[in-house]
Amino acid sequence: MDKLKAFESFVSVATRGSLTAAARAEGVAPAIMGRRLDALEEYLGVKLLVRTTRRITLTHEGSAFLEDCQRLLADVANAEASVSAGGVKATGHLRVTAPAGFGRRHVAPLVPRFRDLHPEVTLSLNLSDRVVDLAGEGYDCAVRVGDLPDSSLVSVRLADNRRLCVATPEYLRRRGTPQHPGELGQHDCLTLSSDASQTRGWAFRLPRQEGDGSEVVHFKPGGPLDCSDGQVLHDWCLGGWGIAWRSTWEVEAEIAAGRLVEVLADFAAPPNGIYAVFPQRKHLPLRVRLWIEWLRQHYARSDFWSRGPG
């Protein structure tokens, strides 16, 4: 079995959701794709996909393996590019999109330095909180935070992101520190307004009421202030007006400086991810590969998130 080819076939089928579509993209018969998947599952000793006449779905093991395969194939592509490119320079125009708040803090500051290294690349950065259609709108790469919906896009996990409750030391001295999420009703919670996201509320991991282990439970705390803009909630929190539920990418610098304090840390929900996503392509342009690696290098640094914007 050609393991690399089997990995590529698995990723193609999983992201397209169809043996026929994956086979058509590669120019082979669907039966060949099926045999590759059968051989891969037999080699691994696990079921990766549940295949019926109507649809293909990932098993739990398949979902985990898909992310690993996408990262592996991206690494292979980067390795090939670094060798085959030799003295060839990255050129052309790179179109990137990212969420507005995250992009201002952790994407935009990296753009000028990337261009210093690759002066023959021009770059357009779009900052928007809507989900951009990369292929339809002509974007090369997006940075996305949180759980990714199933799609035909390829994703590379760049870093972990947690959501946590924070408040200023002054607020906690004045109002006390909650010891359980159920106590949030006694506090001024700074929440996103109902027309924004987080419709399920704030997520916490709590012990199961029956049986062992824990489960993620959502609370919808109330408070005297809400806003549709997360940056405003962040500013209100820094002003000592209440407890906010924010991402580590937004508040880790203030926590490191002592301006904010994490509360309810024992109940924090599992982390989600920060990803680079891009359309499925057989040969990813060198400028896109270098950009993704540039982000990964910076986001992997232990001091990156705690040093503040820029």
Buried (B, 14 or more C-beta within 10 A) or exposed (E): EEEEEBBBBBBBBBBBBBBEBBBBBBEEEBEEBBBBBEBBBEEBEBEBBEBEEEEBEBBEBBEEBBBEBBBBBBEEBBEEBEEEEEEEEBBBEBBBBBBBBBBBBBBBEBBEEBBEEBEEBEBEBBBEBEEBEBBEEEBBBBBBBBEBEEBBBBBBBBBBBBBBBBBBEEBBEEBEBBEEBEBBEEBBBBBBEEEBEBEEBBBBBBEEEEEEEEEEBEBEBEBEBBBEBBEBBBBBBBEBBBBBBBBBBBBBBBBBEEBBBBBBEEBBBEEBBBBBBBBBEEEBBBBBBBBBBBBBEBBEEEEBBBEEEE
